[in-house]
Amino acid sequence: MTLLFGIFFLLMLPLGIGNTLRIDRQSNIQINTQVEQRMTQIQQVQQQLQQATTEEQMENLLSRLDTQGRTPEIQSAQELEQIKTP
């Protein structure tokens, strides 16, 4: 009986290795997809930031990005330019 269990576990070993590799590939694909989506979102925000020309537009953009109500007050166009440049 012990010999049968031993043979059974040895036969299951390739199945376990194959499933591990499959799960690893799926996880990598999912991570890459999420990274690409985040990069696209960042690029969209950068474009919107570059297109903002007035204080009101900048404040609207910042308030949409920050959902916790921590939008900075913009006092002048010079501050607007400082925020736009990294």
Number of C-alpha atoms within 10 A of each C-alpha: 5 7 8 9 10 11 10 11 11 11 11 11 10 11 10 11 10 11 11 11 11 11 11 12 12 11 12 11 12 11 12 12 12 12 12 11 12 12 12 12 12 12 12 12 15 13 11 14 18 13 12 18 14 11 16 11 14 22 17 12 16 18 15 12 13 11 9 8 10 10 15 11 12 14 9 10 12 10 12 19 13 9 12 15 8 5
